[in-house]
Amino acid sequence: MGDEVKAGPNRAAYVRRQGPNALTAAKRQRFLDVMAATANVRRAAEEAGASPASFYKLRRRDLGFAAAWDQSLDDSFTMLKGKLLESALGTAEQEPGDPDRAGITDRFDPTLGLQLMKLHEACNKVPSNYGRASGCKQVPIEDVERSLLRKLAALRRRLEQAGVDTPELPS
């Protein structure tokens, strides 16, 4: 169990003891590594020493972890694409097991692999709360500032029309 030093803006530093079920940095990393190798949440959680539910909960509340999860899945599907290509070209080789992949099977079914790729590509077209398919777009900060200033001006006009004294707002 790792202890964590915490501090707040109005609070002195203190040591927060982590219980045996805490998702430590090591457990998170192990989960992500196994996810990248298997795309299997249950197996990744089991190998990290926690429940799948605890990792799903962490994904919902920690956008950084959610992004790392998505990257692990992308890595897994990149590996799958490579295996499909090797299989199609007849260049697939049987390599000895990697010690970091202990307990991970090397069986490969190209038909199932193709079905998984189609499903993965279809899912990436559906909006998500966690990643690049979220419908969010990158915009210059200047555009954001202009939009906010227009909204503040509209709000000021509405308040003034309602006879409410308005504080000095940026223009």
KOLGUMAR-329009 format. One record per residue: residue in three letters; residue number from 1; x, z, y of N, C-alpha, C in turn. Coordinates in Angstrom, 1 decimal, padded with zeros to 4 digits. Layout:
BEGIN
+--------+-----+--------+--------+--------+--------+--------+--------+--------+--------+--------+
! residu ! num !    n_X !    n_Z !    n_Y !   ca_X !   ca_Z !   ca_Y !    c_X !    c_Z !    c_Y !
+--------+-----+--------+--------+--------+--------+--------+--------+--------+--------+--------+
!    ala ! NUM !      X !      Z !      Y !      X !      Z !      Y !      X !      Z !      Y !
...
+--------+-----+--------+--------+--------+--------+--------+--------+--------+--------+--------+
This chain:
BEGIN
+--------+-----+--------+--------+--------+--------+--------+--------+--------+--------+--------+
! residu ! num !    n_X !    n_Z !    n_Y !   ca_X !   ca_Z !   ca_Y !    c_X !    c_Z !    c_Y !
+--------+-----+--------+--------+--------+--------+--------+--------+--------+--------+--------+
!    met !   1 !  000.8 !  000.0 ! -001.2 !  000.0 !  000.0 !  000.0 !  000.9 !  000.0 !  001.2 !
!    gly !   2 !  000.6 ! -000.9 !  002.1 !  001.4 ! -001.0 !  003.4 !  000.6 ! -000.3 !  004.5 !
!    asp !   3 !  001.4 !  000.4 !  005.3 !  000.8 !  001.0 !  006.5 !  000.9 !  000.1 !  007.6 !
!    glu !   4 !  000.0 !  000.2 !  008.6 !  000.0 ! -000.8 !  009.7 !  000.0 !  000.0 !  011.0 !
!    val !   5 !  000.9 ! -000.3 !  011.9 !  001.0 !  000.3 !  013.2 !  000.0 ! -000.4 !  014.2 !
!    lys !   6 ! -000.9 !  000.3 !  014.8 ! -001.9 ! -000.3 !  015.7 ! -001.8 !  000.3 !  017.1 !
!    ala !   7 ! -002.2 ! -000.4 !  018.1 ! -002.3 !  000.2 !  019.4 ! -003.3 ! -000.6 !  020.2 !
!    gly !   8 ! -003.9 !  000.0 !  021.1 ! -004.9 ! -000.6 !  022.0 ! -004.5 ! -000.5 !  023.4 !
!    pro !   9 ! -005.2 ! -001.2 !  024.3 ! -004.8 ! -001.2 !  025.7 ! -005.0 !  000.2 !  026.3 !
!    asn !  10 ! -005.9 !  001.0 !  025.8 ! -006.2 !  002.3 !  026.3 ! -005.9 !  003.4 !  025.3 !
!    arg !  11 ! -005.1 !  003.0 !  024.3 ! -004.9 !  003.9 !  023.2 ! -003.4 !  003.9 !  022.8 !
!    ala !  12 ! -002.9 !  005.1 !  022.5 ! -001.5 !  005.2 !  022.0 ! -001.4 !  004.6 !  020.6 !
!    ala !  13 ! -000.2 !  004.2 !  020.3 !  000.1 !  003.6 !  019.0 ! -000.2 !  004.7 !  017.9 !
!    tyr !  14 ! -000.7 !  004.2 !  016.8 ! -001.0 !  005.1 !  015.6 ! -000.8 !  004.3 !  014.3 !
!    val !  15 ! -000.6 !  005.0 !  013.3 ! -000.4 !  004.4 !  012.0 ! -001.7 !  004.4 !  011.2 !
!    arg !  16 ! -002.1 !  003.2 !  010.8 ! -003.4 !  003.0 !  010.0 ! -003.0 !  002.8 !  008.6 !
!    arg !  17 ! -003.4 !  003.7 !  007.8 ! -003.1 !  003.6 !  006.3 ! -004.0 !  002.6 !  005.7 !
!    gln !  18 ! -003.4 !  001.8 !  004.9 ! -004.2 !  000.7 !  004.2 ! -004.5 !  001.2 !  002.8 !
!    gly !  19 ! -005.7 !  001.1 !  002.4 ! -006.1 !  001.5 !  001.0 ! -005.7 !  000.5 !  000.0 !
!    pro !  20 ! -005.9 !  000.8 ! -001.3 ! -005.5 ! -000.1 ! -002.3 ! -006.2 ! -001.4 ! -002.3 !
!    asn !  21 ! -007.3 ! -001.5 ! -001.7 ! -008.1 ! -002.8 ! -001.7 ! -007.8 ! -003.6 ! -000.4 !
!    ala !  22 ! -006.9 ! -003.1 !  000.4 ! -006.6 ! -003.9 !  001.7 ! -006.0 ! -005.3 !  001.3 !
!    leu !  23 ! -006.4 ! -006.2 !  002.1 ! -005.9 ! -007.6 !  002.0 ! -004.6 ! -007.7 !  002.8 !
!    thr !  24 ! -003.5 ! -007.2 !  002.2 ! -002.2 ! -007.2 !  002.9 ! -001.7 ! -008.6 !  003.1 !
!    ala !  25 ! -000.7 ! -008.8 !  003.9 ! -000.1 ! -010.1 !  004.2 !  000.4 ! -010.7 !  002.9 !
!    ala !  26 !  000.9 ! -009.9 !  002.0 !  001.4 ! -010.4 !  000.7 !  000.2 ! -010.9 ! -000.2 !
!    lys !  27 ! -000.9 ! -010.2 ! -000.2 ! -002.0 ! -010.6 ! -001.0 ! -002.6 ! -011.9 ! -000.4 !
!    arg !  28 ! -002.7 ! -012.0 !  000.9 ! -003.2 ! -013.2 !  001.6 ! -002.3 ! -014.4 !  001.2 !
!    gln !  29 ! -001.0 ! -014.2 !  001.3 ! -000.1 ! -015.3 !  001.0 ! -000.2 ! -015.8 ! -000.4 !
!    arg !  30 ! -000.3 ! -014.8 ! -001.4 ! -000.4 ! -015.1 ! -002.8 ! -001.7 ! -015.9 ! -003.0 !
!    phe !  31 ! -002.8 ! -015.5 ! -002.4 ! -004.1 ! -016.2 ! -002.5 ! -004.0 ! -017.6 ! -002.0 !
!    leu !  32 ! -003.4 ! -017.8 ! -000.8 ! -003.2 ! -019.2 ! -000.3 ! -002.3 ! -020.0 ! -001.2 !
!    asp !  33 ! -001.2 ! -019.4 ! -001.7 ! -000.4 ! -020.2 ! -002.6 ! -001.1 ! -020.7 ! -003.8 !
!    val !  34 ! -001.9 ! -019.8 ! -004.5 ! -002.6 ! -020.2 ! -005.7 ! -003.7 ! -021.2 ! -005.3 !
!    met !  35 ! -004.3 ! -021.0 ! -004.2 ! -005.4 ! -021.9 ! -003.7 ! -004.8 ! -023.3 ! -003.6 !
!    ala !  36 ! -003.6 ! -023.4 ! -003.0 ! -002.9 ! -024.7 ! -002.8 ! -002.6 ! -025.4 ! -004.2 !
!    ala !  37 ! -002.3 ! -024.5 ! -005.2 ! -001.9 ! -025.1 ! -006.5 ! -003.1 ! -025.4 ! -007.3 !
!    thr !  38 ! -004.3 ! -024.7 ! -007.1 ! -005.4 ! -024.8 ! -008.0 ! -006.7 ! -025.2 ! -007.4 !
!    ala !  39 ! -006.9 ! -025.0 ! -006.1 ! -008.2 ! -025.1 ! -005.4 ! -009.3 ! -024.3 ! -006.1 !
!    asn !  40 ! -008.9 ! -023.1 ! -006.6 ! -009.8 ! -022.3 ! -007.3 ! -009.8 ! -020.9 ! -006.7 !
!    val !  41 ! -010.9 ! -020.6 ! -006.0 ! -011.0 ! -019.3 ! -005.2 ! -010.9 ! -018.1 ! -006.2 !
!    arg !  42 ! -011.7 ! -018.2 ! -007.3 ! -011.7 ! -017.0 ! -008.2 ! -010.3 ! -016.7 ! -008.8 !
!    arg !  43 ! -009.6 ! -017.8 ! -009.2 ! -008.3 ! -017.6 ! -009.8 ! -007.3 ! -017.1 ! -008.7 !
!    ala !  44 ! -007.4 ! -017.6 ! -007.5 ! -006.5 ! -017.2 ! -006.4 ! -006.7 ! -015.8 ! -006.1 !
!    ala !  45 ! -008.0 ! -015.4 ! -006.0 ! -008.3 ! -014.0 ! -005.6 ! -007.8 ! -013.0 ! -006.7 !
!    glu !  46 ! -008.1 ! -013.4 ! -008.0 ! -007.6 ! -012.6 ! -009.1 ! -006.1 ! -012.4 ! -009.1 !
!    glu !  47 ! -005.4 ! -013.5 ! -008.9 ! -003.9 ! -013.4 ! -008.9 ! -003.4 ! -012.6 ! -007.7 !
!    ala !  48 ! -004.2 ! -012.6 ! -006.6 ! -003.8 ! -011.8 ! -005.4 ! -004.2 ! -010.4 ! -005.5 !
!    gly !  49 ! -005.0 ! -010.1 ! -006.5 ! -005.4 ! -008.7 ! -006.8 ! -006.6 ! -008.2 ! -005.9 !
!    ala !  50 ! -007.5 ! -009.1 ! -005.6 ! -008.7 ! -008.8 ! -004.9 ! -009.9 ! -009.6 ! -005.3 !
!    ser !  51 ! -011.0 ! -009.3 ! -004.8 ! -012.2 ! -010.0 ! -005.2 ! -012.4 ! -011.3 ! -004.4 !
!    pro !  52 ! -013.0 ! -012.3 ! -005.0 ! -013.3 ! -013.5 ! -004.2 ! -014.1 ! -013.2 ! -002.9 !
!    ala !  53 ! -015.1 ! -012.3 ! -003.1 ! -015.9 ! -011.9 ! -001.9 ! -015.1 ! -011.4 ! -000.8 !
!    ser !  54 ! -014.1 ! -010.6 ! -001.1 ! -013.3 ! -010.1 !  000.0 ! -012.5 ! -011.2 !  000.8 !
!    phe !  55 ! -012.1 ! -012.2 !  000.1 ! -011.5 ! -013.3 !  000.8 ! -012.5 ! -014.2 !  001.5 !
!    tyr !  56 ! -013.7 ! -014.4 !  001.0 ! -014.7 ! -015.1 !  001.7 ! -015.0 ! -014.3 !  003.0 !
!    lys !  57 ! -015.1 ! -013.0 !  002.9 ! -015.4 ! -012.2 !  004.1 ! -014.3 ! -012.4 !  005.1 !
!    leu !  58 ! -013.1 ! -012.3 !  004.7 ! -011.9 ! -012.5 !  005.6 ! -012.0 ! -013.9 !  006.2 !
!    arg !  59 ! -012.3 ! -014.9 !  005.5 ! -012.4 ! -016.2 !  006.0 ! -013.4 ! -016.3 !  007.2 !
!    arg !  60 ! -014.6 ! -015.6 !  007.0 ! -015.6 ! -015.7 !  008.0 ! -015.2 ! -014.9 !  009.3 !
!    arg !  61 ! -014.3 ! -013.9 !  009.2 ! -014.0 ! -013.1 !  010.4 ! -012.6 ! -013.5 !  011.0 !
!    asp !  62 ! -011.8 ! -014.2 !  010.3 ! -010.4 ! -014.5 !  010.8 ! -010.2 ! -016.0 !  010.8 !
!    leu !  63 ! -010.3 ! -016.6 !  011.9 ! -010.2 ! -018.1 !  012.0 ! -008.9 ! -018.6 !  011.6 !
!    gly !  64 ! -007.8 ! -017.8 !  011.9 ! -006.5 ! -018.2 !  011.4 ! -006.4 ! -018.3 !  009.9 !
!    phe !  65 ! -007.0 ! -017.3 !  009.2 ! -007.0 ! -017.3 !  007.8 ! -007.8 ! -018.5 !  007.3 !
!    ala !  66 ! -009.0 ! -018.7 !  008.0 ! -009.8 ! -019.8 !  007.6 ! -009.1 ! -021.2 !  007.7 !
!    ala !  67 ! -008.3 ! -021.3 !  008.7 ! -007.5 ! -022.5 !  008.9 ! -006.5 ! -022.6 !  007.8 !
!    ala !  68 ! -005.8 ! -021.5 !  007.4 ! -004.8 ! -021.5 !  006.4 ! -005.5 ! -021.9 !  005.0 !
!    trp !  69 ! -006.7 ! -021.4 !  004.8 ! -007.4 ! -021.7 !  003.6 ! -007.7 ! -023.2 !  003.5 !
!    asp !  70 ! -008.2 ! -023.7 !  004.6 ! -008.4 ! -025.2 !  004.7 ! -007.2 ! -026.0 !  004.4 !
!    gln !  71 ! -006.1 ! -025.5 !  005.0 ! -004.8 ! -026.2 !  004.7 ! -004.4 ! -026.1 !  003.3 !
!    ser !  72 ! -004.6 ! -025.0 !  002.6 ! -004.3 ! -024.8 !  001.2 ! -005.1 ! -025.8 !  000.4 !
!    leu !  73 ! -006.4 ! -025.9 !  000.7 ! -007.3 ! -026.9 !  000.0 ! -006.8 ! -028.3 !  000.2 !
!    asp !  74 ! -006.4 ! -028.6 !  001.5 ! -005.9 ! -030.0 !  001.8 ! -004.6 ! -030.2 !  001.0 !
!    asp !  75 ! -003.7 ! -029.2 !  000.9 ! -002.5 ! -029.4 !  000.1 ! -002.9 ! -029.6 ! -001.4 !
!    ser !  76 ! -003.9 ! -028.9 ! -001.9 ! -004.3 ! -029.1 ! -003.3 ! -004.8 ! -030.5 ! -003.5 !
!    phe !  77 ! -005.6 ! -031.0 ! -002.6 ! -006.1 ! -032.4 ! -002.8 ! -005.0 ! -033.4 ! -002.5 !
!    thr !  78 ! -004.0 ! -033.1 ! -001.7 ! -002.9 ! -034.1 ! -001.6 ! -002.2 ! -034.1 ! -002.9 !
!    met !  79 ! -002.0 ! -033.0 ! -003.6 ! -001.3 ! -033.0 ! -004.9 ! -002.2 ! -033.8 ! -005.9 !
!    leu !  80 ! -003.5 ! -033.6 ! -005.8 ! -004.4 ! -034.3 ! -006.7 ! -004.3 ! -035.8 ! -006.5 !
!    lys !  81 ! -004.3 ! -036.2 ! -005.3 ! -004.1 ! -037.7 ! -004.9 ! -002.9 ! -038.2 ! -005.6 !
!    gly !  82 ! -001.8 ! -037.5 ! -005.5 ! -000.5 ! -037.9 ! -006.1 ! -000.6 ! -038.0 ! -007.6 !
!    lys !  83 ! -001.3 ! -037.1 ! -008.2 ! -001.5 ! -037.1 ! -009.7 ! -002.3 ! -038.3 ! -010.1 !
!    leu !  84 ! -003.4 ! -038.6 ! -009.3 ! -004.2 ! -039.7 ! -009.6 ! -003.5 ! -041.0 ! -009.4 !
!    leu !  85 ! -002.6 ! -041.1 ! -008.4 ! -001.8 ! -042.3 ! -008.2 ! -000.8 ! -042.5 ! -009.3 !
!    glu !  86 ! -000.2 ! -041.4 ! -009.7 !  000.8 ! -041.5 ! -010.9 !  000.1 ! -042.0 ! -012.1 !
!    ser !  87 ! -001.1 ! -041.4 ! -012.4 ! -001.9 ! -041.8 ! -013.5 ! -002.3 ! -043.3 ! -013.5 !
!    ala !  88 ! -002.7 ! -043.7 ! -012.3 ! -003.1 ! -045.1 ! -012.2 ! -002.0 ! -046.1 ! -012.4 !
!    leu !  89 ! -000.8 ! -045.7 ! -011.9 !  000.4 ! -046.5 ! -012.0 !  001.1 ! -046.4 ! -013.3 !
!    gly !  90 !  000.7 ! -045.4 ! -014.1 !  001.4 ! -045.1 ! -015.4 !  002.8 ! -044.5 ! -015.2 !
!    thr !  91 !  003.0 ! -043.8 ! -014.1 !  004.3 ! -043.2 ! -013.9 !  004.2 ! -041.6 ! -014.0 !
!    ala !  92 !  003.1 ! -041.1 ! -014.5 !  003.0 ! -039.7 ! -014.6 !  004.0 ! -039.1 ! -015.6 !
!    glu !  93 !  004.7 ! -038.1 ! -015.2 !  005.7 ! -037.4 ! -016.0 !  005.3 ! -036.0 ! -016.4 !
!    gln !  94 !  005.6 ! -035.6 ! -017.5 !  005.4 ! -034.2 ! -017.9 !  006.6 ! -033.4 ! -017.4 !
!    glu !  95 !  006.4 ! -032.5 ! -016.4 !  007.5 ! -031.7 ! -015.9 !  007.4 ! -030.3 ! -016.5 !
!    pro !  96 !  008.5 ! -029.6 ! -016.7 !  008.5 ! -028.3 ! -017.1 !  007.8 ! -027.4 ! -016.1 !
!    gly !  97 !  007.1 ! -026.3 ! -016.5 !  006.3 ! -025.5 ! -015.6 !  007.2 ! -024.8 ! -014.6 !
!    asp !  98 !  006.6 ! -024.7 ! -013.4 !  007.3 ! -024.0 ! -012.3 !  006.9 ! -022.5 ! -012.4 !
!    pro !  99 !  008.0 ! -021.6 ! -012.3 !  007.7 ! -020.2 ! -012.5 !  006.7 ! -019.7 ! -011.4 !
!    asp ! 100 !  006.6 ! -020.3 ! -010.3 !  005.6 ! -019.9 ! -009.2 !  004.2 ! -020.3 ! -009.6 !
!    arg ! 101 !  004.1 ! -021.1 ! -010.6 !  002.7 ! -021.6 ! -011.1 !  002.4 ! -021.0 ! -012.4 !
!    ala ! 102 !  002.9 ! -019.8 ! -012.7 !  002.6 ! -019.1 ! -014.0 !  001.1 ! -019.0 ! -014.2 !
!    gly ! 103 !  000.6 ! -019.4 ! -015.3 ! -000.8 ! -019.2 ! -015.7 ! -001.6 ! -020.4 ! -015.1 !
!    ile ! 104 ! -001.0 ! -021.3 ! -014.5 ! -001.8 ! -022.5 ! -013.9 ! -001.6 ! -023.6 ! -014.9 !
!    thr ! 105 ! -002.7 ! -024.2 ! -015.3 ! -002.6 ! -025.3 ! -016.3 ! -002.1 ! -026.6 ! -015.7 !
!    asp ! 106 ! -001.5 ! -027.4 ! -016.5 ! -001.0 ! -028.7 ! -016.1 ! -001.8 ! -029.8 ! -016.7 !
!    arg ! 107 ! -003.0 ! -029.5 ! -017.4 ! -003.8 ! -030.5 ! -017.9 ! -004.4 ! -031.3 ! -016.8 !
!    phe ! 108 ! -004.6 ! -032.6 ! -017.0 ! -005.1 ! -033.5 ! -016.0 ! -006.0 ! -034.5 ! -016.5 !
!    asp ! 109 ! -007.2 ! -034.5 ! -015.9 ! -008.3 ! -035.5 ! -016.3 ! -008.5 ! -036.4 ! -015.1 !
!    pro ! 110 ! -008.0 ! -037.6 ! -015.2 ! -008.2 ! -038.5 ! -014.0 ! -009.6 ! -038.8 ! -013.6 !
!    thr ! 111 ! -010.6 ! -038.8 ! -014.6 ! -012.0 ! -039.1 ! -014.2 ! -012.5 ! -037.9 ! -013.4 !
!    leu ! 112 ! -012.2 ! -036.7 ! -013.9 ! -012.6 ! -035.5 ! -013.1 ! -011.9 ! -035.4 ! -011.8 !
!    gly ! 113 ! -010.7 ! -035.8 ! -011.7 ! -009.9 ! -035.8 ! -010.5 ! -010.6 ! -036.8 ! -009.5 !
!    leu ! 114 ! -011.0 ! -037.9 ! -009.9 ! -011.6 ! -038.9 ! -009.0 ! -013.0 ! -038.3 ! -008.5 !
!    gln ! 115 ! -013.7 ! -037.7 ! -009.3 ! -015.0 ! -037.1 ! -008.9 ! -014.7 ! -036.0 ! -007.9 !
!    leu ! 116 ! -013.7 ! -035.2 ! -008.1 ! -013.4 ! -034.1 ! -007.2 ! -012.9 ! -034.7 ! -005.8 !
!    met ! 117 ! -012.2 ! -035.8 ! -005.9 ! -011.7 ! -036.4 ! -004.6 ! -012.9 ! -036.9 ! -003.8 !
!    lys ! 118 ! -013.9 ! -037.5 ! -004.5 ! -015.1 ! -038.0 ! -003.8 ! -015.9 ! -036.8 ! -003.2 !
!    leu ! 119 ! -016.0 ! -035.7 ! -003.9 ! -016.7 ! -034.6 ! -003.4 ! -016.0 ! -034.0 ! -002.2 !
!    his ! 120 ! -014.7 ! -033.9 ! -002.3 ! -013.8 ! -033.3 ! -001.2 ! -014.0 ! -034.2 !  000.0 !
!    glu ! 121 ! -013.9 ! -035.5 ! -000.1 ! -014.0 ! -036.4 !  001.0 ! -015.4 ! -036.3 !  001.6 !
!    ala ! 122 ! -016.5 ! -036.2 !  000.8 ! -017.8 ! -036.0 !  001.3 ! -018.0 ! -034.7 !  002.1 !
!    cys ! 123 ! -017.4 ! -033.6 !  001.5 ! -017.5 ! -032.3 !  002.2 ! -016.8 ! -032.3 !  003.5 !
!    asn ! 124 ! -015.7 ! -033.1 !  003.7 ! -015.0 ! -033.1 !  004.9 ! -015.7 ! -033.8 !  006.0 !
!    lys ! 125 ! -016.8 ! -034.6 !  005.6 ! -017.6 ! -035.3 !  006.6 ! -018.7 ! -034.4 !  007.2 !
!    val ! 126 ! -018.9 ! -033.3 !  006.5 ! -020.0 ! -032.3 !  006.9 ! -019.4 ! -031.3 !  007.9 !
!    pro ! 127 ! -020.1 ! -031.0 !  009.0 ! -019.6 ! -030.1 !  009.9 ! -019.3 ! -028.7 !  009.3 !
!    ser ! 128 ! -018.3 ! -028.1 !  009.7 ! -017.8 ! -026.8 !  009.2 ! -017.5 ! -025.9 !  010.3 !
!    asn ! 129 ! -017.6 ! -024.6 !  010.1 ! -017.3 ! -023.6 !  011.2 ! -015.8 ! -023.4 !  011.2 !
!    tyr ! 130 ! -015.0 ! -023.9 !  010.3 ! -013.6 ! -023.5 !  010.2 ! -012.5 ! -024.5 !  010.5 !
!    gly ! 131 ! -012.8 ! -025.7 !  010.6 ! -011.7 ! -026.6 !  010.8 ! -012.0 ! -027.9 !  011.5 !
!    arg ! 132 ! -011.2 ! -028.9 !  011.2 ! -011.2 ! -030.1 !  012.0 ! -012.5 ! -030.8 !  011.9 !
!    ala ! 133 ! -013.3 ! -030.5 !  010.9 ! -014.6 ! -031.2 !  010.7 ! -015.7 ! -030.4 !  011.4 !
!    ser ! 134 ! -015.4 ! -029.5 !  012.3 ! -016.4 ! -028.6 !  012.9 ! -017.1 ! -029.3 !  014.0 !
!    gly ! 135 ! -016.8 ! -030.5 !  014.4 ! -017.5 ! -031.1 !  015.5 ! -016.9 ! -030.8 !  016.8 !
!    cys ! 136 ! -015.9 ! -030.0 !  016.8 ! -015.2 ! -029.7 !  018.1 ! -014.2 ! -030.8 !  018.4 !
!    lys ! 137 ! -014.1 ! -031.0 !  019.7 ! -013.1 ! -032.0 !  020.1 ! -012.1 ! -031.4 !  021.1 !
!    gln ! 138 ! -011.0 ! -032.0 !  021.1 ! -009.9 ! -031.6 !  022.0 ! -010.2 ! -032.2 !  023.4 !
!    val ! 139 ! -010.3 ! -031.4 !  024.4 ! -010.5 ! -031.9 !  025.8 ! -009.4 ! -031.3 !  026.7 !
!    pro ! 140 ! -009.0 ! -032.0 !  027.7 ! -008.1 ! -031.4 !  028.7 ! -008.7 ! -030.2 !  029.4 !
!    ile ! 141 ! -007.8 ! -029.2 !  029.7 ! -008.3 ! -028.0 !  030.3 ! -008.9 ! -028.3 !  031.7 !
!    glu ! 142 ! -008.5 ! -029.3 !  032.4 ! -009.1 ! -029.6 !  033.6 ! -010.5 ! -030.0 !  033.5 !
!    asp ! 143 ! -010.9 ! -030.7 !  032.4 ! -012.3 ! -031.0 !  032.2 ! -013.1 ! -029.8 !  031.9 !
!    val ! 144 ! -012.5 ! -028.8 !  031.2 ! -013.2 ! -027.6 !  030.9 ! -013.5 ! -026.8 !  032.2 !
!    glu ! 145 ! -012.4 ! -026.7 !  033.1 ! -012.5 ! -026.0 !  034.3 ! -013.6 ! -026.7 !  035.2 !
!    arg ! 146 ! -013.6 ! -028.0 !  035.3 ! -014.6 ! -028.7 !  036.1 ! -016.0 ! -028.4 !  035.6 !
!    ser ! 147 ! -016.2 ! -028.4 !  034.3 ! -017.5 ! -028.2 !  033.7 ! -018.0 ! -026.7 !  034.0 !
!    leu ! 148 ! -017.1 ! -025.8 !  033.9 ! -017.4 ! -024.4 !  034.2 ! -017.8 ! -024.2 !  035.7 !
!    leu ! 149 ! -017.0 ! -024.8 !  036.5 ! -017.3 ! -024.7 !  038.0 ! -018.7 ! -025.3 !  038.3 !
!    arg ! 150 ! -019.0 ! -026.4 !  037.7 ! -020.3 ! -027.0 !  037.9 ! -021.4 ! -026.1 !  037.5 !
!    lys ! 151 ! -021.2 ! -025.5 !  036.3 ! -022.2 ! -024.5 !  035.8 ! -022.3 ! -023.3 !  036.7 !
!    leu ! 152 ! -021.2 ! -022.8 !  037.2 ! -021.3 ! -021.6 !  038.1 ! -022.0 ! -022.0 !  039.4 !
!    ala ! 153 ! -021.8 ! -023.2 !  039.9 ! -022.5 ! -023.6 !  041.1 ! -024.0 ! -023.7 !  040.9 !
!    ala ! 154 ! -024.4 ! -024.3 !  039.7 ! -025.8 ! -024.4 !  039.4 ! -026.4 ! -023.0 !  039.3 !
!    leu ! 155 ! -025.7 ! -022.1 !  038.7 ! -026.2 ! -020.7 !  038.5 ! -026.3 ! -020.0 !  039.9 !
!    arg ! 156 ! -025.3 ! -020.3 !  040.8 ! -025.4 ! -019.7 !  042.1 ! -026.7 ! -020.2 !  042.9 !
!    arg ! 157 ! -026.9 ! -021.5 !  042.8 ! -028.1 ! -022.1 !  043.4 ! -029.4 ! -021.5 !  042.9 !
!    arg ! 158 ! -029.5 ! -021.3 !  041.6 ! -030.7 ! -020.7 !  041.0 ! -030.9 ! -019.3 !  041.4 !
!    leu ! 159 ! -029.8 ! -018.5 !  041.5 ! -029.9 ! -017.1 !  042.0 ! -030.3 ! -017.1 !  043.4 !
!    glu ! 160 ! -029.8 ! -018.0 !  044.2 ! -030.1 ! -018.0 !  045.7 ! -031.6 ! -018.4 !  045.8 !
!    gln ! 161 ! -032.1 ! -019.3 !  045.1 ! -033.5 ! -019.8 !  045.2 ! -034.4 ! -018.6 !  044.7 !
!    ala ! 162 ! -033.9 ! -017.8 !  043.9 ! -034.8 ! -016.6 !  043.4 ! -034.6 ! -015.5 !  044.4 !
!    gly ! 163 ! -033.8 ! -015.6 !  045.4 ! -033.7 ! -014.5 !  046.4 ! -032.7 ! -013.4 !  045.9 !
!    val ! 164 ! -031.9 ! -013.7 !  045.0 ! -031.0 ! -012.7 !  044.5 ! -029.6 ! -012.8 !  045.2 !
!    asp ! 165 ! -029.1 ! -011.7 !  045.7 ! -027.8 ! -011.7 !  046.4 ! -026.8 ! -012.1 !  045.3 !
!    thr ! 166 ! -026.0 ! -013.0 !  045.6 ! -025.0 ! -013.5 !  044.7 ! -023.6 ! -013.0 !  045.1 !
!    pro ! 167 ! -022.8 ! -012.5 !  044.1 ! -021.5 ! -012.1 !  044.4 ! -020.7 ! -013.4 !  044.7 !
!    glu ! 168 ! -019.5 ! -013.2 !  045.3 ! -018.7 ! -014.3 !  045.6 ! -018.1 ! -014.9 !  044.3 !
!    leu ! 169 ! -018.5 ! -016.1 !  044.0 ! -018.0 ! -016.8 !  042.8 ! -017.1 ! -017.9 !  043.2 !
!    pro ! 170 ! -016.2 ! -018.2 !  042.3 ! -015.2 ! -019.3 !  042.6 ! -016.0 ! -020.6 !  042.8 !
!    ser ! 171 ! -015.4 ! -021.5 !  043.7 ! -016.1 ! -022.8 !  043.9 ! -015.3 ! -023.9 !  043.2 !
+--------+-----+--------+--------+--------+--------+--------+--------+--------+--------+--------+
